[in-house]
Amino acid sequence: MKITVISYSLTGNNEALAAKLASEFSAEHIKIVPVIPRTFGMIALDMLFNRVPKINLSVKHIAANNFIIFVAPVWMGKIASPLRSCFEELKKHQHQYAFVSISGGADGSNPKLESELEKKLGKKPAIVLDYHIADLLPSEPKPTRDDTSAYRLTEENTLAITSQTVQNIQERLAN
């Protein structure tokens, strides 16, 4: 089975993870780039009004039998809005897929990711891995949104998360 990694990153953290995953799986890596770069104000409006930003990307060439690994942040408990255009295009093909995210986590877990993915893509994900930057920081004082937003993954962080992700995805694909 051919693997394709599709990623979006605002801060570079998810991009670092996606690049390592693509390398580990010898996969094509497709980067989503919004026509208008997202700002924190735009992100809030995207989430509030369920907007779908325009992106410079077509995923029509991805074969129906590809396994797709989406890598993107979670904003306000929802998947980053730049993936929505991509989801609309891929929903027609019913690919097997995984969703991987490294996001702030200062507000806790994101329990609705799997149901959001199923709704947007028309199929339940094979696996959802939701890593939090807050878990990489000291627990005292409790990390704030500002702390997690400013944090950039180290090479060590990226390698550890990549290794864990590869293992989880390989186990899931073997079943």
Secondary structure, 3 states (H helix, E strand, C coil): CCEEEEECCCCCHHHHHHHHHHHHHCCEEEECCECCCCCHHHHHHHHHHCCCCCECCCCCCCCCCCEEEEECCEECCEECCCHHHHHHHHHHHCCEEEEEEEECCCCCCCCCHHHHHHHHHCCCCCEEEEEEHHHHCCCCCCCCHHHHHHCCCCHHHHHHHHHHHHHHHHHHHHC
